[in-house]
């Protein structure tokens, strides 16, 4: 019979590690943003929509 408690705790620890990785990545990105080391984003002009041809 499977040991459900052991399986639960294994899954819980793996989920906790995954969450901690995401939290750390978010913190690093926030630090980069606040330090101003990221390149400046430039908004590109949107192309004019094509007009249908009249017959």
C-alpha positions in Angstrom: 0.0 0.0 0.0 1.4 3.4 -0.9 2.6 5.7 1.9 0.3 8.7 1.2 1.9 10.8 4.0 5.3 10.4 2.5 4.0 11.2 -1.0 2.2 14.3 0.3 5.3 15.7 2.0 7.5 15.0 -1.0 5.0 16.9 -3.2 4.7 19.7 -0.6 8.5 20.2 -0.4 8.8 20.2 -4.2 6.0 22.8 -4.5 7.6 24.9 -1.8 11.0 24.8 -3.7 9.2 25.9 -6.9 7.5 28.8 -5.2 10.8 29.9 -3.6 12.5 29.9 -7.1 9.7 32.1 -8.5 9.9 34.5 -5.5 13.7 34.8 -5.9 13.3 35.5 -9.7 10.7 38.1 -9.0 13.0 39.8 -6.4 15.9 39.8 -8.9 13.8 41.4 -11.6 12.5 44.0 -9.2 16.0 44.9 -8.2 17.1 45.2 -11.8 14.1 47.4 -12.5 14.7 49.7 -9.6 18.4 49.9 -10.2 17.7 51.2 -13.8 20.1 48.6 -15.4 17.4 47.5 -17.8 17.3 49.0 -21.3 14.7 51.7 -22.0 11.7 50.4 -23.8 10.6 52.2 -26.9 7.1 52.1 -28.2 7.0 51.4 -31.9 4.4 53.1 -34.1 1.5 50.9 -35.1 1.0 50.4 -38.8 -2.0 51.9 -40.4 -4.8 49.4 -41.1 -5.2 48.5 -44.7 -8.3 50.0 -46.3 -10.4 47.7 -48.4 -10.4 48.4 -52.1 -13.6 49.8 -53.7 -15.0 48.3 -56.8 
